[in-house]
Amino acid sequence: IVAGWPGTRASFMQRVGRAGRSGQDALAVLIADDNPLDTYLVHHPEAIFGQEVEATVFDPTNPYVLSPQLCAAAQEAPIRTEELSLFGPHTAALLIRLVQQGYLRRRPDGWYWTHAESAAELVDIRGTGGGPYQLIDAEDGTLVGTMDAAHAMSQGHPGAIYIHQSAQYVVESLSEGERVILLSRVYPEYYTRAIESTEVRILAERARVSYGAQNAVGEAVPGESAPETDAQQLAPLTMHRGQVQVTDQVTGYRRFSVYGGEYLGEEEQPMPPEVLMTEAVWFTFEPSYLFGAGVTEEDGPGTLHAAEHAAIGLLPLIATSDRWDLGGLSTLLHVDTGRPTIFVYDAAPGGAGISERGFNAVAQWLGATLEAIESCGCDNGCPSCVHSPKCGNRNEPLSKHGARALLQAMLRSMAEA
C-alpha cells in the first residue's frame, strides 16, 4: 500500500516492486493524498502506467555541483590543463576560485588536492544545501535523528512541533554554528507551521517567449544582466527563464488543532534570512490580460497565488522532483518586472534543471495544471487543487475560479502562437 503519490513514477515503481518477488502474486494499492498531483493522477492513471519513468535533470556545470566534484577528481589524480574541457566551460574559473579558497593547490603540472581528509566529504549526496542538523533530546542527550539544512529554519525553529517515529517533540533551540537542534518530548494537541516571507529578485534572463500581439522568441546571453522588461517591450503574456536570488525568512509560526485543523493562533519567532541563488521560470502579464481572461481586480492576487500553487504541484509530472524541490512567488506588481508576475524556482543552490524543464514543456505542464483544477470537485479550492502544504501565507488569498480562467487564457495564447 502506497500512501500518497511518492513524487515520481520511478519512485512509485521502486516501491511497488518490493511486493510480488520470487514469482509470488501481489497487488499494489495507491491511496491518493490531497494535493494537485495526486488529483491529476487519479483522473489520469495513464500518466502512471502509460509512460516511461521521468527524465532525471541536473546541470553538471552548476558551480555548487561541479566545485566539490573537481576536488574529488583532483584527489584521485591531479587535474591537467588539457583535461579542463572534460568538465565544462566554467572549469578554469572554478579552479581559480578553489585555489583561492584553499581547497586545491596549483602546480606547474596541474591542480592537486593536498588535504588529509577526503574530498568526497564536501559532496552533499542528498543535495540539501549544507550539512545536516543533529536532533538531540534535551533530557538525556540522545540523538533522535537528523534534519537537512533546507528544512531547518522552517521545521526546526524554536517552538516548532516535530514528530519522529510517532513521538512528538517541541524545539527548544537551534544552533547554526553547532548544527544542533534541541528537542523536548511533549504531548500537545496542536501542530505548527512556519510563517515565511519570500523575496525574489531577477539577476539574469536567459530566454524569453512572448505570446500575443508580439509573438516572438528571444534568447538572452547567459551571464548578462536581465534585459529591460517594460510594457513597451513585452507582449501581453511573456514567459521567462533565468537566474534569480531568493531570500526566505521565517518570521514566526502558527498553531493548528490536530482535531480538524482549527487555527489556534500564532507566535513571533524571527529566524536568520536564507539567501538562495537559483534558476527560475516566471510569467509576466499585462493587467489587461488578466481582465481579458475574466479575472476581476479584486480576485487578481488570489488568481496568481492559486495558479502558482497548482503549477508547482504539477511540475513534478514533467521532471523527477516533488513540490518540496520547488518554490514560488506571485505578486500583482513585482519590483523587477513592473507587472503581475508568477515565479516558480528550483529550491536548490544554483538550480537543478527542474524549472528549465517546465519552460521547455510549458504547454504540457500548464495543461496538466488546468486539468487538475478542473477535475477537483471542490467549490473554492482545497489541498487537492490550489492549496499548498508549504504556503507561508496560510493559503490566503486564493481564487480557484480565477486560476482556472487565467490558465485557460494562457493555454489559448500558446496554442494561437
C-alpha atoms as one frame of an Amber mdcrd trajectory, in Angstrom:
protein
   0.000   0.000   0.000   1.480   3.320  -1.119   0.069   6.178   0.995   0.207
   9.223  -1.284   1.969   9.586  -4.624   5.705   9.322  -3.832   6.593  12.102
  -6.277   7.829  10.272  -9.368   6.970   7.227 -11.460  10.475   5.910 -10.795
   9.907   6.027  -7.032   6.428   4.518  -7.369   7.685   1.563  -9.411  10.553
   1.043  -6.992   8.142   0.917  -4.047   5.536  -1.395  -5.541   8.351  -3.608
  -6.786   9.028  -4.634  -3.203   5.972  -6.907  -3.322   5.423  -9.979  -5.512
   9.011 -11.114  -5.638  10.211 -14.667  -6.236   7.293 -15.384  -8.525   4.590
 -14.517  -5.956   1.368 -12.745  -6.882   0.895  -9.256  -5.497  -1.470  -6.296
  -5.580  -0.303  -2.691  -5.219  -2.746  -0.041  -3.967  -2.150   3.711  -4.244
  -4.123   5.819  -1.762  -4.193   9.355  -3.153  -3.197  12.280  -0.972  -4.857
  15.702  -1.038  -2.628  17.607  -3.423  -2.892  18.663  -7.085  -0.599  15.984
  -8.492  -2.464  13.140  -6.750  -5.741  14.610  -8.001  -4.437  14.667 -11.556
  -3.120  11.099 -11.410  -6.380   9.699 -10.009  -8.155  11.046 -13.091  -5.278
  10.163 -15.460  -3.877   6.738 -14.480  -2.300   6.526 -17.935   0.172   9.154
 -16.696   1.489   6.473 -14.316   1.287   3.300 -16.369   1.405   4.581 -19.941
   4.732   6.382 -19.863   8.388   5.750 -19.154   9.908   6.932 -15.895  10.770
  10.616 -15.734  13.957  12.113 -17.070  16.346  12.999 -14.278  17.514  16.588
 -14.732  20.513  18.416 -13.342  23.077  20.888 -14.586  26.622  19.443 -14.477
  28.069  22.952 -14.923  26.274  24.211 -11.786  29.176  25.531  -9.646  27.530
  24.165  -6.481  27.653  20.706  -8.066  30.896  20.947 -10.022  33.190  22.522
  -7.383  33.215  19.603  -4.906  33.366  17.160  -7.809  36.523  18.870  -9.077
  38.050  18.490  -5.611  37.157  14.805  -5.552  38.611  14.342  -9.044  41.838
  16.113  -8.030  42.222  13.776  -5.074  42.058  10.781  -7.400  44.565  12.257
  -9.863  45.808  15.820 -10.480  43.679  17.725 -12.972  45.755  18.620 -16.034
  45.280  21.702 -18.197  44.397  19.595 -21.220  41.581  17.945 -19.229  39.642
  21.128 -18.373  37.312  20.799 -21.336  36.072  17.485 -19.946  34.377  19.307
 -17.072  32.699  22.136 -19.000  33.348  25.747 -19.976  33.418  27.195 -16.435
  36.059  24.805 -15.079  39.055  27.165 -15.302  37.270  29.916 -13.347  36.113
  27.450 -10.691  39.633  26.059 -10.254  40.974  29.581  -9.679  38.333  30.109
  -7.005  39.037  26.726  -5.359  42.743  27.601  -5.172  41.933  30.995  -3.615
  39.680  29.286  -1.062  42.418  26.805  -0.140  40.706  23.677  -1.400  43.201
  22.959  -4.218  46.854  23.805  -4.880  48.091  24.893  -8.320  51.347  23.387
  -9.525  53.023  23.554 -12.956  51.628  20.186 -13.988  48.055  20.618 -12.681
  45.732  21.119  -9.718  46.196  18.976  -6.598  44.140  18.061  -3.534  46.579
  18.403  -0.616  44.372  17.872   2.444  44.385  14.840   4.708  40.599  14.474
   4.777  38.614  13.018   1.900  37.358  15.437  -0.753  34.237  13.303  -1.088
  33.059  14.688   2.268  32.474  18.023   0.505  29.748  16.427  -1.616  26.245
  16.561  -0.170  24.824  13.369  -1.646  21.245  14.454  -0.962  21.694  17.901
  -2.483  20.212  19.642   0.537  22.430  22.730   0.508  24.530  22.093   3.601
  25.336  19.541   6.270  22.520  18.070   8.360  21.445  19.277  11.782  21.517
  16.797  14.666  18.250  16.458  16.575  19.161  15.977  20.246  16.820  15.045
  23.110  17.500  17.758  25.697  16.565  15.457  28.592  19.073  12.655  28.062
  21.288  13.906  25.222  20.427  11.049  22.857  20.399  11.530  19.102  16.788
  11.491  17.886  17.645  11.909  14.205  18.877  14.454  11.686  17.286  17.248
   9.650  18.641  18.603   6.361  19.684  22.235   6.214  16.989  23.105   3.678
  14.236  22.471   6.258  15.996  23.556   9.453  14.627  27.110   9.663  11.059
  26.199   8.701  10.731  22.950  10.675  13.403  23.242  13.371  12.814  26.760
  14.698  12.163  27.217  18.435   8.537  26.415  19.253   8.027  24.066  16.295
   6.350  20.714  16.910   8.492  17.941  15.448   7.281  14.353  15.016   9.743
  11.474  14.822   8.517   7.871  14.616   5.142   8.907  16.131   6.825  10.638
  19.103   6.152  14.378  19.422   8.761  16.943  20.421   8.916  20.712  20.757
  12.023  22.508  19.525  13.808  24.289  22.371  16.691  25.851  20.427  18.566
  25.815  17.116  22.321  26.415  16.849  23.577  27.211  13.340  27.222  27.055
  14.372  26.991  23.649  16.055  24.310  22.341  13.636  22.259  21.144  16.608
  18.528  21.335  17.324  17.477  20.605  20.925  14.129  18.862  21.447  11.892
  18.125  24.425   9.247  15.386  24.472   5.711  16.850  24.622   2.119  15.706
  24.158   0.401  18.691  22.518  -2.992  18.762  20.848  -1.749  21.087  18.146
   0.780  21.188  15.327   2.744  24.127  13.925   3.504  25.675  10.568   6.126
  28.305   9.914   5.231  31.816   8.733   7.661  32.729   5.963   8.295  35.784
   3.846   9.897  35.446   0.423  11.528  37.945  -1.913  12.653  37.082  -5.457
  14.982  39.342  -7.442  15.868  38.744 -11.097  19.630  38.589 -11.731  19.862
  37.457 -15.363  17.361  36.467 -18.030  18.436  33.507 -20.198  15.474  33.250
 -22.549  12.048  34.738 -23.229   8.986  33.630 -25.157   6.187  36.121 -25.810
   2.595  35.305 -26.720   0.027  37.717 -28.048   0.356  40.791 -30.216   4.150
  40.480 -30.427   4.636  36.713 -30.663   8.388  36.095 -30.630  11.125  34.042
 -29.066  14.079  35.893 -27.590  17.332  34.417 -26.311  19.325  36.356 -23.760
  23.083  35.914 -23.417  23.886  33.746 -20.346  25.558  35.715 -17.601  24.365
  39.117 -18.746  22.083  41.239 -16.622  18.354  40.888 -17.116  17.070  42.688
 -20.220  14.612  45.529 -19.898  11.134  44.206 -19.163   8.950  47.274 -19.502
   5.488  47.089 -21.007   6.653  48.557 -24.324   8.952  45.572 -24.956   6.809
  42.707 -23.678   3.678  41.114 -25.119   0.517  40.712 -23.006   1.793  37.285
 -21.841   5.515  36.523 -21.633   7.385  33.519 -20.230  10.946  33.983 -18.997
  13.770  31.773 -17.774  16.870  32.856 -15.878  18.815  33.305 -12.669  17.174
  34.709  -9.543  18.058  35.441  -5.940  15.540  34.160  -3.405  15.537  35.475
   0.170  13.446  33.463   2.629  12.891  34.305   6.277  10.845  32.537   8.926
   9.173  35.263  10.991   7.015  33.114  13.272   4.722  30.122  13.371   1.026
  29.276  13.573  -0.635  26.634  15.721  -3.436  24.386  14.460  -5.548  21.877
  16.352  -4.876  18.233  15.500  -8.666  17.790  15.634  -9.949  19.333  12.422
  -7.060  21.731  11.796  -8.642  24.708  13.599  -6.406  27.784  13.689  -5.345
  28.437  17.300  -3.077  31.459  16.986   0.453  32.445  16.090   3.749  33.413
  17.694   6.574  35.662  16.521   9.845  33.792  16.034  12.210  35.665  13.685
  14.971  33.477  12.253  18.035  34.463  10.189  17.214  35.039   6.486  18.378
  32.447   3.972  19.620  33.546   0.532  19.417  31.162  -2.422  20.922  31.761
  -5.867  19.000  29.550  -8.276  17.220  29.218 -11.613  13.565  30.044 -12.248
  10.828  30.340 -14.809   8.443  33.284 -14.498   5.354  34.551 -16.280   4.551
  38.254 -16.679   1.162  39.662 -17.679  -0.242  42.978 -18.723  -3.062  43.868
 -16.304  -5.389  43.972 -19.321  -4.528  40.316 -19.990  -5.928  39.332 -16.591
  -9.077  41.366 -17.180  -9.468  39.840 -20.636  -9.308  36.375 -19.049 -12.232
  37.310 -16.805 -10.202  37.969 -13.655 -11.521  40.859 -11.607  -9.241  43.352
  -9.887 -10.372  42.009  -6.509  -9.506  38.428  -7.495  -6.117  39.323  -9.018
  -3.854  38.389  -6.063  -5.785  35.188  -5.325  -5.745  34.189  -9.003  -1.973
  34.490  -9.326  -1.424  32.788  -5.959  -3.685  29.833  -6.798  -2.153  29.385
 -10.257   1.334  29.432  -8.705   0.426  26.736  -6.148  -1.192  24.476  -8.724
   1.682  24.879 -11.198   4.243  23.956  -8.529   2.178  20.882  -7.654   2.127
  19.635 -11.265   5.678  20.425 -12.400   6.934  17.112 -10.891   4.861  15.430
 -13.610   7.422  16.758 -16.124  10.707  16.202 -14.274  11.973  13.976 -11.473
  11.169  16.013  -8.362   8.443  16.751  -5.880   6.906  20.044  -4.808   9.423
  20.355  -1.960  12.159  20.680  -4.596  10.455  23.861  -5.831   9.436  27.260
  -4.568   7.301  30.058  -5.876   6.122  33.634  -5.535   3.270  35.587  -7.097
   2.548  39.295  -6.970   0.395  41.864  -8.732   3.393  44.199  -9.111   6.925
  42.872  -8.992   9.727  45.356  -8.481  11.848  43.976 -11.350   9.131  43.400
 -13.957   6.675  46.181 -13.112   3.851  43.726 -13.892   1.746  40.946 -12.389
   4.223  38.057 -12.128   4.325  34.367 -11.171   7.690  32.779 -10.280   8.477
  29.061  -9.984  12.068  28.357  -8.964  14.341  25.424  -8.134  14.825  25.104
  -4.365  18.467  24.037  -4.825  21.619  26.189  -4.891  22.480  27.068  -8.479
  19.327  25.398  -9.787  18.559  21.763 -10.543  17.155  21.999 -14.068  13.546
  21.451 -12.953  12.172  24.891 -13.847  14.005  24.742 -17.177  12.133  21.526
 -17.986   8.897  23.374 -17.265   9.961  26.194 -19.585  10.657  23.722 -22.395
   7.396  21.776 -21.900   5.158  24.629 -20.805   2.018  23.552 -22.711   2.116
  20.061 -21.192   2.875  21.496 -17.750   0.122  24.124 -17.703  -2.327  21.800
 -19.457  -1.951  19.244 -16.657  -2.259  22.044 -14.089  -5.551  23.195 -15.594
  -6.907  19.633 -15.737  -6.054  19.077 -12.057  -8.028  22.194 -11.104 -10.985
  21.361 -13.342 -11.226  17.749 -12.171 -11.261  18.679  -8.481 -14.797  18.651
  -7.080 -14.367  21.436  -4.520 -16.035  24.825  -4.949 -13.423  27.330  -3.833
 -10.117  25.479  -3.661  -8.667  22.753  -1.457  -5.416  20.822  -0.906  -6.275
  18.681  -3.926  -6.048  21.595  -6.336  -4.742  25.026  -5.306  -3.795  24.783
  -1.614  -0.142  24.207  -0.759   1.157  22.474   2.393   4.195  24.789   2.393
   2.462  28.136   1.873   3.748  30.779   4.288   0.529  32.838   3.955  -1.983
  30.258   5.233  -3.122  29.730   1.616  -4.637  33.211   1.513  -5.775  34.731
  -0.753  -6.693  32.048  -3.291  -9.134  32.113  -6.214  -9.665  28.717  -7.819
 -12.046  30.152 -10.419  -9.591  32.928 -11.293  -6.706  30.463 -11.646  -8.792
  28.282 -13.955  -9.741  31.284 -16.122  -6.140  32.531 -16.274  -4.700  29.115
 -17.187  -7.341  28.693 -19.902  -6.355  32.074 -21.374  -2.636  31.240 -21.193
  -3.105  27.928 -22.993  -5.238  29.630 -25.679  -2.493  32.217 -26.228   0.136
  29.494 -26.524  -1.983  27.469 -28.947  -2.609  30.506 -31.150   1.103  31.306
 -31.202
